[in-house]
């Protein structure tokens, strides 16, 4: 006699909670629960009210795709890439770097104004120490306002595009402008001069950097690392591959060619986009 097997709701909830906790620990680190409690429950004024677009965008699982896209795009500036190659520990401690970045985003987006300002001061202190000479002979300094603005516009363009494609609640035109304006508050605190405050201005500032961008050997090495050789266990590689493909598919052709990333418009518009939506939805479900 055949016996039908099924997963009970209790078992499914337990599996979901276990998987969600594991993913959260990777993104937020071992102190993640403590950081989350402090950020969200400490009383005091915040930089952003509860109804601001930045809170919606930065809370969505689409950030998993958007963050990858941002790293790939940012690597196209030779001076920004030189700073990463010379001073970042992204290979030796990739999860630590992710955790520090996620903590900064969470603190400045949701934390008290005092905590947000302290977080910004910490990052500015790090920037003051990051300087050197790029392989092409040009000096770089992480606190250079022009370089800071490139990192900002590449990041915000990626976060916004990722949310519009994979977010649960895509923003209307007013919301998109509001999101860019919200992020300008953080950018100015970090030392970015005249950050964009509308979607149209974001596009103009991003386009203005095009003549400075190119694919250096370091940038292509980072792209291979992020897309093909991430430090992940075997079981996590398949869903990560879908996230990476979705991130690459959001890059314009002019950004992919220097990084030697593929451009398959028909596949990306159908299979990759569908797979990306399913993967992001799965992360959203697991993370609750």
C-alpha positions in Angstrom: 0.0 0.0 0.0 1.4 3.4 -1.0 1.7 5.9 1.8 1.4 9.6 0.8 3.9 11.8 2.5 3.5 15.5 3.1 5.1 18.3 5.0 3.0 19.6 7.9 2.5 23.3 8.3 4.5 23.1 11.6 7.5 21.4 9.8 7.3 24.0 7.0 7.3 26.9 9.4 10.2 25.4 11.3 12.2 24.9 8.1 11.4 28.4 6.9 12.5 29.9 10.3 15.7 27.9 10.2 16.6 28.9 6.7 15.7 32.5 7.3 17.8 32.7 10.4 20.8 31.2 8.5 20.5 33.7 5.7 20.0 36.6 8.2 23.2 35.5 10.0 25.2 35.6 6.8 24.0 39.1 5.9 23.9 40.6 9.4 26.6 38.6 11.2 26.6 36.9 14.6 25.5 40.2 16.3 22.6 40.7 13.8 19.8 40.2 16.3 21.3 42.7 18.7 22.0 45.3 16.0 18.4 44.8 14.7 16.9 45.4 18.1 19.0 48.5 18.7 18.3 50.0 15.2 14.6 49.5 15.2 13.7 49.9 18.9 16.0 52.6 20.3 13.8 55.7 20.8 14.7 58.9 19.2 14.4 60.9 16.0 15.3 59.3 12.7 16.6 60.7 9.4 13.7 59.2 7.6 10.0 59.0 8.5 8.2 55.7 8.4 6.5 56.5 5.1 9.6 57.5 3.1 10.5 55.5 0.0 14.0 54.7 1.2 12.5 52.5 4.0 10.5 50.5 1.4 13.4 50.0 -1.0 16.0 49.1 1.5 13.8 46.6 3.3 12.9 44.6 0.1 14.6 41.3 -0.9 15.4 42.9 -4.3 18.4 44.4 -2.6 20.1 41.0 -2.9 20.2 41.5 -6.7 20.6 45.3 -6.6 23.7 45.0 -4.4 25.5 42.7 -6.8 24.6 45.0 -9.7 26.0 48.0 -7.8 29.4 46.3 -7.1 29.8 45.3 -10.8 28.9 48.9 -11.9 31.1 50.6 -9.4 34.1 48.5 -10.4 34.2 50.2 -13.8 35.8 53.4 -12.4 39.5 52.6 -12.4 40.2 54.7 -9.3 37.3 53.2 -7.3 38.5 49.8 -8.3 42.1 50.6 -7.3 40.9 51.5 -3.9 39.0 48.2 -3.5 41.8 46.1 -4.9 44.4 47.8 -2.6 42.5 48.2 0.6 39.4 46.0 0.7 39.3 42.5 2.3 36.5 41.4 0.1 38.3 38.2 -0.8 39.6 37.3 2.6 36.4 38.2 4.4 33.6 38.7 1.9 30.9 38.0 4.5 32.3 40.5 6.9 32.3 43.2 4.2 28.7 42.4 3.4 27.8 42.5 7.0 29.4 45.9 7.5 27.7 47.3 4.4 24.3 46.0 5.5 24.7 47.4 9.0 25.6 50.8 7.6 22.5 50.8 5.3 20.2 49.6 8.1 21.6 52.1 10.6 21.3 55.1 8.3 17.9 54.1 6.9 16.1 53.0 10.1 18.3 53.9 13.1 18.3 56.9 15.3 19.8 60.1 14.0 22.6 59.9 16.5 23.4 56.3 15.5 23.2 57.2 11.8 25.7 60.1 12.3 28.1 57.9 14.2 27.9 55.3 11.4 28.7 57.9 8.8 31.6 59.2 10.9 33.1 55.7 11.0 32.9 55.4 7.3 34.5 58.8 6.7 37.3 57.8 9.0 38.0 54.7 6.9 37.9 56.8 3.8 40.6 59.1 5.1 43.0 56.2 5.3 42.3 54.7 1.9 44.7 56.3 -0.6 47.3 55.2 -3.0 48.3 55.1 -6.7 46.3 53.2 -9.3 48.0 50.9 -11.9 47.7 53.7 -14.5 49.8 56.0 -12.3 47.0 58.3 -11.0 46.7 58.9 -7.3 43.4 58.0 -5.6 41.8 58.9 -2.3 38.5 57.3 -1.1 37.5 60.7 0.3 37.8 62.4 -3.1 34.3 64.0 -3.6 34.2 63.1 -7.3 34.9 59.5 -6.5 32.4 59.4 -3.7 29.7 60.7 -6.0 30.5 58.0 -8.5 30.1 55.3 -5.9 26.9 56.9 -4.7 25.2 57.3 -8.1 26.2 53.8 -9.2 24.8 52.3 -6.0 21.5 54.3 -6.0 20.9 53.6 -9.7 21.3 49.9 -9.0 19.1 49.9 -5.9 16.3 51.8 -7.7 16.5 49.7 -10.8 16.5 46.5 -8.8 13.5 47.6 -6.8 11.5 48.5 -9.9 12.2 45.2 -11.5 12.0 42.8 -8.5 10.6 44.7 -5.6 7.2 43.8 -4.1 5.9 47.4 -4.5 7.6 49.3 -7.4 7.5 53.0 -6.9 5.6 55.5 -9.0 7.4 58.6 -10.5 7.0 60.6 -7.3 8.2 57.7 -5.2 11.3 57.2 -7.4 12.2 60.9 -7.1 11.5 60.7 -3.3 13.9 57.7 -3.0 16.7 59.5 -4.8 16.1 62.6 -2.6 16.2 60.5 0.5 19.5 58.9 -0.4 21.0 62.4 -0.9 20.7 62.9 2.8 23.1 60.1 3.5 25.4 61.0 0.5 25.8 64.6 1.8 26.7 63.3 5.2 29.4 61.1 3.6 30.9 64.1 1.8 29.2 63.7 -1.7 28.9 67.2 -3.3 25.6 68.0 -4.9 24.1 64.4 -5.0 21.2 63.8 -7.3 17.7 64.5 -5.9 15.5 63.2 -8.7 15.5 60.2 -11.0 16.3 62.4 -14.0 19.3 64.0 -12.2 20.5 60.6 -11.2 20.5 59.5 -14.8 22.4 62.7 -15.9 25.1 62.3 -13.2 25.6 58.7 -14.0 25.9 59.4 -17.8 28.5 62.2 -17.0 30.9 59.5 -15.7 30.8 57.4 -18.8 34.0 58.8 -20.3 35.9 57.9 -17.2 34.8 54.2 -17.0 36.6 51.2 -18.4 37.2 47.6 -17.6 40.5 47.1 -15.9 42.1 43.7 -15.2 41.1 44.2 -11.5 37.5 45.0 -12.4 37.2 41.9 -14.6 38.7 39.8 -11.9 36.1 41.1 -9.4 33.3 40.4 -11.9 34.5 36.8 -12.3 34.7 36.4 -8.6 31.2 37.9 -8.0 29.5 36.1 -10.9 31.3 32.8 -11.3 33.4 32.0 -8.1 31.6 33.3 -5.0 32.6 31.8 -1.6 29.5 29.7 -1.2 28.6 26.1 -0.3 27.5 23.8 -3.1 23.8 24.0 -2.2 23.7 27.8 -2.3 25.4 28.1 -5.7 22.3 27.5 -7.8 20.1 30.2 -6.3 23.1 32.5 -6.2 23.7 31.9 -9.9 20.2 33.1 -10.6 20.7 36.2 -8.5 24.0 36.9 -10.3 22.4 36.4 -13.7 19.6 38.8 -12.8 22.2 41.4 -11.6 24.1 41.1 -14.9 20.9 41.4 -16.9 20.2 44.8 -15.3 23.5 46.2 -16.5 23.4 48.2 -19.7 25.4 46.8 -22.6 28.0 49.6 -22.3 28.8 48.3 -18.8 29.0 44.7 -19.6 31.4 44.8 -22.5 34.4 46.2 -20.5 33.7 43.5 -17.8 33.4 40.8 -20.5 30.0 39.8 -19.2 27.5 38.3 -21.7 24.6 40.1 -23.3 21.7 37.9 -24.3 18.7 40.2 -24.5 16.0 37.6 -25.5 17.0 35.2 -22.8 17.3 38.0 -20.2 13.9 39.4 -21.0 12.2 36.0 -20.5 14.0 33.2 -18.6 16.4 35.3 -16.5 13.8 37.8 -15.5 11.3 35.0 -14.5 14.0 33.2 -12.6 15.1 36.4 -10.9 11.6 37.1 -9.7 11.2 33.6 -8.4 14.5 33.7 -6.5 13.8 37.1 -5.0 10.3 36.0 -4.0 11.8 32.9 -2.4 14.2 35.0 -0.4 11.4 37.4 0.6 9.3 34.4 1.8 12.2 32.9 3.8 13.2 36.2 5.4 9.6 37.0 6.3 
